[in-house]
Amino acid sequence: MLQVDIRKRLGAFTLDATLAAPAGITVLFGPSGSGKTSLINAVAGLLQPDQGQITLNGRVLFDGATNIHAHARRVGYVFQDARLFPHMSVLQNLRYGGRKDEDRIIDLLGLRPLLQRRPRDLSGGEKQRVALGRALMCGPEILLMDEPLAALDAGLKSEIIPYFRELRDEADLPILYVTHSMSEVAQLASTLALVSDGRVTRAGPVADVMSDPAAVPLIGVRDAGALLDVTVTDVDPADQLTTLSFAGGALTLPGQLGQVGTQLRLRIPAQDVILSRTQPEGLSALNILPAKITKLTKGRGPGVAVGLDCGGVPLLARITARSAREMALVEGAEVFAILKATSVAPMDVGAG
Amino acid sequence: MLGAEEWQAVLLSLRVALVATVVSLPLAIWVAYILARKDFAGKTLLNGLVHMPLVLPPVVTGYLLLILFGGNGWLGGFGGFFAFRWTGAALAAAIMAFPLMVRAIRLAIEAVEPGLEDAASTLGKSRWAVFRTITLPLALPGVLAGAVLGFAKALGEFGATITFVAAIPGQTQTIPSAIYGLLQVPGAEPAVLGLVLVSIVLAMGALILSEYLARKVRG
């Protein structure tokens, strides 16, 4: 468990952040320049706060009196730009901080064929895997990752994400993960902390934060959307469709997303959910779910975020304030949520 | 072309320049490192002090050394060690070469991505270990270039040396002061030419050596 409560002035910008990161992946999500990197640099000991406290598993890393130097903090840090040492081979890089679980980590990350290479001969994805292995082999108590996938193209991202997920599920290691990519949040986060203007504005279990209408302005209209844990119940190879079930009903999505019984996590973008007061008929959309309105939150713009209860599972829709008024939407009202089958992008589908 | 006295000057110059470079190199690396990486009160002052010999007339530097280390100097206790001996020539050469070494090494250290040093600290290495395993190896071509530059400067140092320790044959008469001395004597042109050729060979040799070392270090 990592606990952070710090303040730091950086020119005109002030970092004033409180955060608790339990086991699993805690994602710091926010726009560029919101202070995410400063926050994890403070945890790593690369940035000294003006005041506050940082503790890791009960050990004080920083308070007014104590400031443990970065090398003694036992944090593994994976930087956006990998930062492999150019004058060392891959193996020398890996062993630089220690040799904990060497063989297991080399195999887990598929690094065996790369060991004698120099960093300049690696692809971007290989570099990040080596950087991750190097951070793990120093035997850290926490893993910090600063946009580790930002420099990679989509193909390399999907190559590395399974390694992160394996780490999350197998190692008992808290991970603090910085990103501004909602698809990485959907695929990796167990805890979500929203960061803006140097503050942690909202934090909690990822499903709770993502389905909270009040969090929509913080997440951003485009990225907001509830996470749905579903099970594959039918695959139709002829029509190239997969049926996914959850407590509130079933969804049909394009593509063959997995074998029957596979658990998946979907992000349903709030702006792609349409609401209707009556059961729609003659509509091309395949997915119509009965739901009850739990909360209406007016945003800064013309939009309203609508919290829905769909058989006990929270969903999120975003509609205009005018629609909400004309449809007389109120908390407790029964509605139908309509989702176009193609609106869930493959990058938003993660293993459950 | 070269008589015994001239060869003596060549060997003395090599000894003076080598000792001046080798002894002052660790200090030059340290000063270059703190100028490149640290912020502290008095940084401008230190930077100015290091560069003084570069901008002062060499005679002034030599005179200051005389005041400090001469027989009746403020640090006269060292006088016996430095005054009118080859060690004094080495001291003068080292001080004159120091700013050139620091400048070259500082540039090399500044070119090392600080992010790599940060990464090394998060991997559990102390500042000294990070310097030894990351900063220094990556800056090594520049450090070698700085050392060669310093060596060449030390080899050619004239003004401060002759002011501080004069030009005593076999003691403090280096190549430049030998050439200068010979130029005062009629008919010594062949010896002058010989020393000039030796200077050229040494300078070229140093440059080629530094290129070779730098390439070898880069791998």
Boltz contact constraints between the chains, C-beta under 6 A:
constraints:
  - contact:
      token1: [A, 44]
      token2: [B, 122]
      max_distance: 6.0
  - contact:
      token1: [A, 46]
      token2: [B, 118]
      max_distance: 6.0
  - contact:
      token1: [A, 70]
      token2: [B, 121]
      max_distance: 6.0
  - contact:
      token1: [A, 70]
      token2: [B, 122]
      max_distance: 6.0
  - contact:
      token1: [A, 71]
      token2: [B, 121]
      max_distance: 6.0
  - contact:
      token1: [A, 71]
      token2: [B, 124]
      max_distance: 6.0
  - contact:
      token1: [A, 71]
      token2: [B, 125]
      max_distance: 6.0
  - contact:
      token1: [A, 71]
      token2: [B, 126]
      max_distance: 6.0
  - contact:
      token1: [A, 75]
      token2: [B, 122]
      max_distance: 6.0
  - contact:
      token1: [A, 77]
      token2: [B, 122]
      max_distance: 6.0
  - contact:
      token1: [A, 83]
      token2: [B, 115]
      max_distance: 6.0
  - contact:
      token1: [A, 83]
      token2: [B, 116]
      max_distance: 6.0
  - contact:
      token1: [A, 83]
      token2: [B, 119]
      max_distance: 6.0
  - contact:
      token1: [A, 87]
      token2: [B, 137]
      max_distance: 6.0
  - contact:
      token1: [A, 96]
      token2: [B, 123]
      max_distance: 6.0
  - contact:
      token1: [A, 97]
      token2: [B, 123]
      max_distance: 6.0
  - contact:
      token1: [A, 97]
      token2: [B, 124]
      max_distance: 6.0
  - contact:
      token1: [A, 138]
      token2: [B, 123]
      max_distance: 6.0
  - contact:
      token1: [A, 138]
      token2: [B, 124]
      max_distance: 6.0
